[in-house]
Amino acid sequence: MSAQKDRWVSSLSFLLFCASSIPTQGSARLLQELSPQEYFGSLQAGRASLAYFSPNGSPGAQPFLEQIENSAEALQDYGISVVKVNCPKEDVSRYCGKENSLRKAYLFRGNMLIREFPTDALFDVNSVVANVLFALLFNEVKYVETLADLQNIENALKGRSNMVFAYVPATGTAEHRAVMEAAFVYGTVHQFVLTTEATLLKDAGNDEPDVSSARLLFCHCQRATDLAQPCRRTAMGQALTMLNIHRHLKLMGAPLVTEVAEHPEKVSTVHLQLGLPLVFILSQKETYEADRRTAEFVAWQLLGKAGVALLSRDLVDLNILLRSNVALKTPDEGVPIKYLVLEDTDEVITLVEDKSKVEQIQEEEEEDEQDEDEKENDNQDIQDDQVVEAVSRDKKRELPLEQILVLTEETFHSALLETARTVVLFYASWEAVSLAVLRSYTEVADHLKGTRGVLLSRVNCWDWPGVCTKENVTQFPAIKIYEKGERSVMYDGMWGTEELTSFIMLSRVSCPLKLATIEEAEGYLRGEFPSELSSYHHTSILGVFSTATSEAREAFEEAGNILSGHVTMGMYFEDDALALSRKYAVSPPALLLGRSGGRSVEGIALSKQSAQDVVRMIRYELLDVFPEITVQNLPRYLQLRKPFLILFSDGDIGQMESKEMLKLAKGRPQQAFVACWLNLKRTPVGRGVLKAYFATVPSLPLLVWVNLHAGGQVFKFPSEQTITETNILSWLEKLKAGLEIPSSTLSEEDWKPPLPAYDFLQMMETAVPELPLHTSHRHGDTPARRPPESPGGDTTVREEPPQETKAEKVGSPGRDLRGTAPRLAAREKQGKRHSEL
């Protein structure tokens, strides 16, 4: 995946959230039609609803009804239902009886009326969403008419919080809606202030007083600790859309200056991820303080246009000219970092704002750069994330969800008591992986249709975060199986239909399953008992215990609870257990492993008493002796942290090679490494592995030794030798003695995601307004929070505290560049890219 496209990945869930506010053809089905009695009887405490009371046979209301129908889906994303209330002719109540009332729409929270809207104020989808959210978010969005009101709010925020000030020429517009949707997400982080007064925009110091266009300013009031100190303001240069506002707020929350202690090639900041360049100021010990002030001055001038980093030459060995003092890194893949010699800060600012300046300073430009840029711009909206691409491609395909029960906070616990086993999918309706898993889940429901004692259900954690918090679900998607509302098992396997179905079916049987007779135990080893699971497992694990081995039996039972759903485990501890175990040359406590339908039964002494030891032992014994490596099973073998001896084959391996490799795997040295093979036809990613090892795909079959956990050296078995156990062992001895030269050495760079994983519930908690749409969860339901760690624990990039919380340094910055600087390649990219929530 290219670095350019990587920057889109972590923002896709946000894009789906934005896209969800676009009305679709299916929104008409979301408009409910109720009688007045039905409507008022259905109101729930804390739930918001927009109602229009319509007399029967009123054709004049049809245009308005079309608009609220189109708005129904957008409002549903915020937990707001839209209802058309049909008024009988004889009804003379407050909402149905008066002619003026029939020209209004009413916003309720529970049974409390929040706001009345004249129907002519709700003239399209944007006006409906904007006005309804404006009414609900009265604590998050302050409306001001005078400069004094604005200054009072600023003074109250100084030293505590920041302010987002927006001007819209009129309410009910697309820009007004974008501000309200942003306030819904960020309203608990920043104070939003809205005005429609053009004079206020001029008084606020906007450089472009075009009152016909909406404007947004970010006011850095948290930095202003003195009432006499004004709040710095940073204007958003793009049009007021939800995406642009989100991007602007992410940039305002980023550190003003990032101090780095690694090579610029490895540095990634939020600016690069959002498609903006990163300027490095190269420093050294002697000039650090001056360079720091210079970097801060430049950062304020480029705020929202580029990031600024401070790099000390004393910490990083850079092979560049000693006089280079600035470097520019662009977010574009393949564009080298450019090291420059600049005289003052104005040149740095010009460097970012005027792209042609880079070409004047540094003459080495690729001749086909313009062609590449045009091609890149043509493809900039192509999504490289396969999950999101698949979800987006099939977004119009309706999922058959009728077999999956929808659970809410009110129905969750009662549903767990109705069925022997309840499977619950916890997901977020706007998150791509959740939607992809939901498709697999519908296929599982189809496979298990008619299965007694199993109920498939789902909880949308975006709507019901309280339920997910109580069930300790902090990442999406997640699946748990509840047994009569008590014991629960968390699924931690692959998200494919086959894997999910197998897990659910195996969870139906007690683990371990207590067997009463030797006949049952023998049938269990042959895979005949229980009969309904014969197609879901390949190895039968039977624990045999005597009455004197209660401690080992308890550990085995606890291990069964841990492995429930993943394996089938039986347990036999009757008086004749000794006779059963001796048949397989072991004594209790022991494990009997029935492979291949009982044709091969292996007895293993169970000397370990700890449940975790038993779990590890079972997982190890279930591994194949000479496995075929696939995407699904590779993690299990990587966990062994052993070198790999891999036979790559373009199809099934030959009988002779299979026989020799199996002999090797079963022999004495098999504890030291993992002997395995990989079929490139069934696992095409193997070709990419070979290219990483040898640059091109060599002739096959090919035997390779690689130690991913120590050194990363790759050795290729001599092609002129036959693959036999003797030749391989002789070759391995040479490797051990250091007599062979590696074909290649893998990079030591960690394979890690570009950004930390998100605690989505924490983000949702932050985004919920002071008066949430679902208020039935209690304050005690808030999940414990931990600050996100950098991927892989990398601490080489040390970011300063966010610019709003760090006190401004005293002293004016120097106009000259005194330090030295790292390198970076140039060109400010378009504002469409953003890469994280």
N, C-alpha and C positions, 0 to 999 in steps of 0.2 A: 504493500500500500504506500503510495507516495506521501511525502511529508506534507505537501500542500493539502491533500485530501484528508490526511489525519486530523487536521485542525477542525474539520467539521464534525468529527465523530461524537465528541461529548456534548455538542450542542443540539443534537438531533431531537432529543426528547423535548427541548424547549421549542424547536421548530414545529413539532407536532402539536404542542400546546397552542402555539400561535395559529396554526392551520385549523385547529378545531373551532376557532371562532368564525370561520368562513362558512356561510350557510350552504347546505347541500340539498339535493332533491329529497333526501329522507327526512328533512326537518319537519315536514308537514305532519308526519306521524307523531311528533312529540307534542303537538298541541292537543290538550285534553278538552273535551266538551262535557260539562257537568251542569246539573241543575243547581240553583242556589243552595238547597239543602245539602246536596252531595258535596259541593265545594266547601262550605263552611264546616261540614263534618269531617272533611279530610285534612284540614289544616293541622300541621304539626309544629310544636314549639321549636323555635329557632330556625325553621325552614322558611325560605323566602319564596314568594309566588307573585306573579304579575297576572292580574285578572281583568277581563273586559266583560262587562255585563251587557249582553246584547238581547234586544227584544226579538221575538220570533218574526221572521219576515221583514227584516230591516235591510234593504239592499244598499242603503247609503253607507253602511258600515263595512262593505266588502273590501274596499281598498285598504282600510286600516287593518282588517283581519288578515289580509295577505302579508302585511309587513310584520305583524307579531308572529304569524306562522313561520315566516322566514327567520325570525329572531329566536325561535324556540330552542334550536340546537345550540346556538352560541350561548344563550343564557343558561342552558342546562350544564355547561362546563363549569359554571360558577355555583351550581347547586340551586338554581332558580327555576322553578317550574312556570310554565305559561298556560293559562286556562281561559277558555271561552265559556262564560256562564250564560246559559240560555234562560232568559227571564220569561215566565209565563205571562200572558196578558193580564191575568187577574192579580199579579203580584204588585203591591204598592209599597214594598219595603224601601229602605233608604237607598239601596243601590239599583233597584229595578223600577221604582215607582216614579222617579223624577226624570224629566226629559234631560236636564243638565247632567245628571249622573250618567246617563247613557252616552254622553260624549266624552267620557273620561276613562282612563285605565287606572287601576288601583294596585299599589305595591304593598303587600302584607309581609310581615315576619311573624310566623305563627298566625294568631288571630288579631294581631295588632296592626292597624293601618299605619304605614310609614309615610306614604306620599301619594298624592293624586296627580295624574298626568293628563292634561288635555290631549285628546287624540291627535290634534294637529301638531303637537310637539314630538310625536313619535312617527315620523314620516318615512323612515327607512330603518334598515337593520342597525346602522351605525348610531342613529339617534336613540333607538330603543336600548341598545346595550350601554351606550354612554350615560344616558339619563338614569337608568336603573342602577348601574354601579355607582354613579355619583350620589344617589340617594342612600345607598347602603353603606358607602365608605365615607360617611360624614366625619368620622374621627380621623381618617387617614388623609383626607384631602380638604384643605381649608380654602375657601373662596375669599378673595380680597378685592376691594374696589379702590382703595386709596394707598398711597405710598406709606402713610403712617401705619396702616394695618400691616403692611409687608415688613416694615422695620421693626414693629413690635414682635412679630413672629421670629424674625432673625435674632433679635436680642435675647429672646427666650431660649433659642437654640444654641447660642454661642457657648462653646466649650463642652457641649453635650451631644449634639447630633447635627447632621447635614440637612440641607433643604433642596428639594427639586421644585423649581419655579417654572411653570408653564403658562404661556400665553396662547389662547386660541381665539380667533376672530369671532367665533360663535359656538355655542354649545350644540351638542347633537351631531357634530361633524365627525369624520373619520379620525381627525387628530384628537378631538376630545375623547373619543373611544379609546385610542391608543394610550392616552395619559391615564385614563381610568383603569385600563387593564394592567398597566405598569404599576399603578398604585395598589392594585389587588395583590401583586406579587411582592412588591418592595415597600408597601406602606408601613410595615412595622420596623423597617430598617432606616428609612429616610422620611422626613416630613414633606408631604406633597402640598404645594400651594398652586392654585389655579386662578387665572383672571381672564376676563375678556376686555379689559380696559386698555386701549392702545397707549394712552398716556403713561400708564404704569410700566409698560414695556420700555418706553424711552427713559423714564426715570431710573429704571433698573440698570441702565448703562449698556443696553444692547447697541452694538456698533452698526447694525443694519435695521433701522426702524421701519421696515416694510410691514405695515400693520395688516396687510392682506394675507400674510403668511404666518403660520403658527411658529412659535419659538419655544425652546426649552433651555434653561440655565441650571447648572449644578452649582449650588452655593456651599462652599467649604466652611461652614460655620463651626464645625467641631474644632478646627484649628484656632479659631479666634477666642482666646481666653479673656480678652479685655473687651468690655462693652464699647469702648471707643474704637476698637479695631474693626474695620469692615470685613465682611465675609468675602473672600475671593470668589469670583464667579467664572465658570467655564461654560461657554455656549456650545451647544450641540450643532455641528455644521450640517447634519443631514436632515431630511424631511422627518416629521414626527410620525413614525410608525413604531409599532410595538417592538419590532426587531432592532431598530436603530436606538430606541430608548434603552433597551436591555444592554446593547453593546456599549453605549455611552456610560451607563451606570457601572458596568464591569470595569471600564477603564478608569473611572473616577475612584473606584475602590482599590485599585492596584497600588503597590508601593510607589512612592514618588521616584525614588532612586533605588535600584537593586544592586547590592554589592555581591560580586561573583568571585569565585576562587577556582574556576576551572576554565578550560579552553572555550573560547566563544562558540565553537562549533557545537558544543554540548549544551549550551545555555538555551533554555526555553522559558519565556515569560508569557503572561497573558496577552501582551501586545502582539507578539508573533502569532499566537494562537488565534487572535482576532484579525489577522491579516495586516498588521501595521509593522513598520520597521523598528529595529532596536539600535540605538546609538550607544556605543561604548566610549567612555572617557578613560583613556589609559593613564594610570597614575603610578606613583612610586612613593616610597616612605617620606622622602624629603618634602614633597609637595602635596601630601595627602589632604590636609585641611583645605588648602586652596582649591584643589581639584574637586573636593567634596562640595564646596560652595558653588563652584562652576557647574557641576553636574546638577545641583538642585535648581540653579537659575535656568539652565537649559531645559530641565524637565518641566518647569512651570510654563515656559514658552511653547513647548511642544505637547503639552497635556492634551490628550485626545487625538494626537496626530502620530506620536511615536513614543516608544519607551526609552528610558535612559538607564544605563548600567555603569557602574564604576568598577574597573578591573585593575588590580595592582600587578605591575610587571614582576614584583618581587615574589609573587605567589605562583605565577604561571610562566612557563618557558615558551615565549613566542618567537618564532623564527621570522621576524619582520625587521624593517629598518628602525634603527634606534630613535630617529626623529619622528616617527609616526606617533600621533597623539589621539587620533579618533578612528573608530572603525564603525562600519555600517553593515548591519545584517538585515536582509529582507526575509519575508516569510516564504519566498519562492524557492522551490526545490531546485538544486543544481546551480543556483547563482552563488558564486563564491563571496565570502566576506571581504569587504574592501577596506584596506588600511590607508588612511589619508593623513596628510600634514596640513592642518588648518591653523589660521592665525588668531581668530577670535570667535566668540560665541555666535555672532551674526552669521558666520559661514556655516556653522553647524545647523542653525535653523534653516538657512537657505538650502542646505544640503537635503533636508527632508522635504521642504515645501517645493523646491524646484528640482525635479528629477534629472533634468539635463545637466545640472551642476556636477553630478557625479562623473559624467562623461568628460567634462572639462578638466576635472581634477585628476582623474585616472583614465588614461587613454585605452587601456586594455579592456575592450568590450567585445563580446561575441558578435560576429557579423550577422548572424541570423536571430539576434535577440528579439527584434520587432516581430518577425514571423512567429517565434515561439510564444510571444506575449499574446498575439492575436489568437493563436490556437488555444492558448490557456484561457483567455477571456471567453472564447466560444464554449469552452467546456467547464467553466467555473462552477456551474450549478449541478454538474454530474456528481451524484453521491457515490462514494467509494465504500461506505459501510454496507456490507451485504445484508445484514438484518434489516436495517432501516430501508434499504432499497427494495427489499422484498415486501415489506409492509406497505411502503408507499405504492409499489406497483399494483398490489392487490387490494388497495384500500376500498375500492367500490364493491368488492366481493363480500356479500353478507355471510356471516358465520352462523351455522346452525346451533344456536345457543339454547334452544328450548329444553334440552335434556340436562342443562346445568342450572342448578338453583342459585338465584341471586340472594346473598345474605346481607343484612344490614345490622346495625348495632342492636336493633330491637329483636331481630330474629336469629342472631348468631347462636346464642347459647341454647335456645330451645331446639334448634335444628340438630345440634350435636347429640341430643338425647333421643331423637326419633329413630335413628338408624344405628345398627351395630357398628358400622364404620362410615365416617363422613370424611371425604376428601375435600380439602379446601385449598383453592388457588388464591393466593394473595397477590394482587397485581395493581398496576397503575394504568389507567385507561389512556394516558397520553405517552406512555413510554414504549419504545419500539420493541425491546426484547419481551416485555410483558405481552404485547399484542401478538408477537410471533409464537410465544408459548401458549397463548390462548387458542391459537389455531390447532396446535398439537393436542391441547386439552379437549377440544371438541371432537377430534378423531378418537381420543381415548374413550370419551363418552359414547361414541358410536360403537366401539369395540365391546364395551362393557354394558351395552344396553340390555336390560333384562336380568343382569346379575343381581341376585338377592343379597341383601345386607350391605350394599355399597351405595352411597349417595355422593354424587359429584356436585360441588358447589363452588362459588367464587365470591370474593370480597374485593371491591374496588377501594384500595387504600386512599385514593385521592378523595373519595367521598366520605370514607369512614376511617380516618386516621386513628381514632380512639380504639377501634377494634384491633387494628394491626399493632398498635403500641402494647396493648394488654397481652397480645399473643407473642410478643417479643419478635415481631417481624420488622427488621430495619433495612432490608434490601428487597428489591423486586426483580423478577417474580420469586415467589416462594410457595412451596406446597407442603402442607402438613396433613397427616392422617390422624383423626381422632377416633378413639375407641370408646363408644358410649359416653362421650363427653369428658372422659378422664384422661387416660394415657394418650399422648400424642407422639408421632414420629415425624421428624423433618426429613424431607427428600433432599438429597445432595448429589444426585446423579445427573446424567445427560438429559436434555430436554426433548429428546425424540419421542415419538408416539410409542414405539416398541418398549423403550426403557421405562417410560412412565406407566404403561400398562402392566409390565412385569412387576414393578415395584408395588403397585396397588394390589395386584393379585397375591403376591407373596406375603404382603402385610395381612392378608385375611387369615393366615394360618399362624397359630401360636408359634413363637420362636423363643426357646426351643419347644418342639412338639413332644409331649410325653407319650411314650409308647408302652403298651401294657404287656405284650407277649413277645417271645422271640420271633414268632411268625410275622408280627407287625414290623419288628425291627429289620428282619431279612427283606420283607417287601419294601420297606422304606429305602434300604440300601440299593435295591434294584430299580428304584424310581417309580414303584407302583402305588405308593401310599404317601400322601393322599392323592387320589387319582386326578382331581381337578387341577393339580399343579404340575402335571407331568411334562407339559410343554414349556414351562417357565424356568427350569433350572437344569443343569447338567451334572452337577456333583452333589451327592447326598452326604451330609455331615452328621454323624451319629456319635454322641458322647455316651460312653459306657461307664457306669459308676457302681461301686459297691456301697453297702451301708456305712462303711468306715471312711468313705471319701466325701463327706458332706461339704467340706470346705471347697474342694475342687468343683463339686457339683454347683455350689452357689456361684462360683466365678463363671462357670459355663452358662448358667442361667442369665447372669448379668450381661455376659457377652452376647447372648441371644437377643436381649433387649436392644443392644447397641446396633446389631447387624440386621435387625428386623426389616424386612422389605428388600434386602439385598441378597440374602442367601436363605436356604431352608436348613434348619438344624433340628435334629431329633435327639431325644434323650431316653436312655434305658437304664433303670437302676433297680430292677427287680432282683429277687434272690438268685436267679440263675444268670446274672450278668457276667459272673466269672466264666461260665461255660461259653457264652457268646464271645467274650474277648479272647479267650484262649484259642478259639477256632481261627482267629486271625493273628495268633502269635504275640499278643500283648496282654497286659494285666491292667485292671482298673486302677486309677482312672486313665482312660484312653480315648482317642479319637479314631473312628473308622470312616474312611473316605471312600464312598462308592462312586466310581467313575464309569462312564460309558454304560449306563443302565445296569450297574452291578456286576458287569463282566470282570471288572478289576476293583478289588477292595484292598485298601492299604491301611494298615494299623499303625498308629503313632502314639507313643506314650505321652500322657498329659502331665508333665512334671511341673509346669508353671501354674501357680495358684492365683495370680492376679487376673482380673477380668480383662484388663488392657493387654496383658501378655497373651491371653487366649485369643483376643480379637486379632492381634498382630499375627499370631501363629496361623489362624484360620485363613486370614487374607493371603498370607504367604503361600500356604498349601494350595490355595485355589488358583494360584498363578500357573499357567502352563509351563511345562518344562522347556519346550522350544516353541514359543508363541509367534504368531503372525502379528506384527505391530500394526495397529490402526490408530486413527485419530482418537477413537474412543478409549482404547486401553493403554495408550502411551503413558498417561499420568501415573497409572499404577506401577509401572516398571521404573519410571523416573524416580519415584519415591524411594526405591531401593538404594539410590545414590551409588550405583555400580557402573563400571565401564560397560559399553555395549559392543557385542560382536554381531554385526548385522549382515545378513546375506540379502542383498538387493536383487530382485528378480523381476523380469518383465512378464509376469504370469506365474503360474504355479511352478514351484521348484521341482527339479528332477528327483526321481526316486533315490538315486545314489546319493545326491547331495543331502536330501532329507534324512536318509539313514545315517550318514556320517555325522551330520550336525546334531542329530538326536543322541547318538553315542557320546559325542563330546559334551552335550548339555547334561547328560546323566552321569558323566564321569566325575572324577575327584575334583577337578578345578571349577566345577559349576558354581560353587559358592562365591567365587571371586568376580564373576562377571555375568551379564545377561546375554545368553545366546538366543538370537531371534532372527526373523526374516521379514522382509517387507515386499509386498506384491504391488508394483507400480500401477498395474491395471486397476486394482481395487482401491488403492490409496495413491492417487495421482500426485499428492503433495510430496511424495518421495522424490520426484524429479527435481523439485525445488531444493530438497535437502542435498541431493547429489551435486547440484550446481553450486550450492554454498560450500560444499567440501572440495570440489575439483574444478569449478568455473564452468565446465561443460559436463554433460551426462556421458560417462564412459560406457564401454561395452558391458553388457550384462550376460550372465550373473556376475556379481561382484561382492566379495567379502571385505568388510570394512571394520576396523577397530577404532572406536572413538570413546574418549573419556570426557564427558560433558562437565564433570564435576571437579576435574583436576587438570588444568593446563589446556584442555580443548584440542589436544593433538589428534590428527586423523591419519591412520595408517591403512594402506591398501595392500591386501593380500596379493602376492605375486601372481600375475595372470598366467604365467607359464606353468604353474604348479596345479596339480589336481586337488580339488577340495576333498581332503580325507582327514580323519581325526589325527593321524600321525603327522601329516604336513602342517596342520593348523597348530598343534601343540608345539612343534618345532619352531614355527614362526613366532608364536607367543613367547617362547623362551628368548628369542632374539630381541623381541620388543622389550622384555623385562631387563635384558642385559644392555640395552641402549645401542644395539648394533644396527637398528633400522632407522632410516630417516623419514620423518613424517611427511606425508603428501601436502598437508596444509595444517594450519593452526587456527582454530576458531577465535573470534574476537572475545575479549573478556568483558565487553560491554553488556550490562544487564539487559535482558529482554523484559521490558516493563511497559505498562501503559503510559501514555503521555501525561496523564493527570491522575490524581488520587481518586479512589472510588468515593461515591457520594453516599451519605446517609440521607436518603430521600425524605424520610419522615422528619428529620431535623429541618430540611429545607422547606417542607410543607408547613411545619410548625411556625417557621419564621414568616412564611408568606400569608398565613391565616390572619385576617383582619381582627381588630379588637372584638368585634361582634361577628363571630364566624357563622356561616350558613348552617353548619351542623354543630349544635351546642350541647349535645347530650353526653359528650365525654367530659370527664372531670379533669381538674387541673392536675391531679396526681397521676394522670395517664401519660404525662410527657416523658418521652424516653430519655435515658441518660445520654449525654452527648460527649463526644471526644473530638478534639480538633483534628482535622484531616491530616494524615501523614503524607509526606512526599513519597512518590512511588519508589519502592525498593529501599526505603530508608535513606535515600541519597541526601546528604546534608552539605554537599559541596557548593550549592547555591544558597546564600543566606540573604533572605529578603528583609528589608527594613520594615518596621511597622507601617501600616497603611498611612498614606499621606495626611489623612484627616486627624490621626491621633498623635502624630509626632510634632513636637513643638518646633516652630520655625526657627532656624538658626539665626543668631544675631550677626549682622555684618553683611555688607553688600558683596555680591560675587565679583570676582575679577572678570574683566572683559577678555583677557587673554587666556589661552589654554596652556597651563603650565606643566601638566603631567604628561604621561604618555598613554597610549590607548590600544585596545584590541581591535579586531577587524570585523567587518560586517558588510553585506552586499545590499545594494540600494534599490529602492523603489517602493513608495507607499502604495499599497494595494487598495482596491475598492472596499467599501465598508460592508459588503454583503457577508463576509466571512465572520463567524464567531464560533468559539469552540467549547464553551462550557457554560453551565447554568450559573 
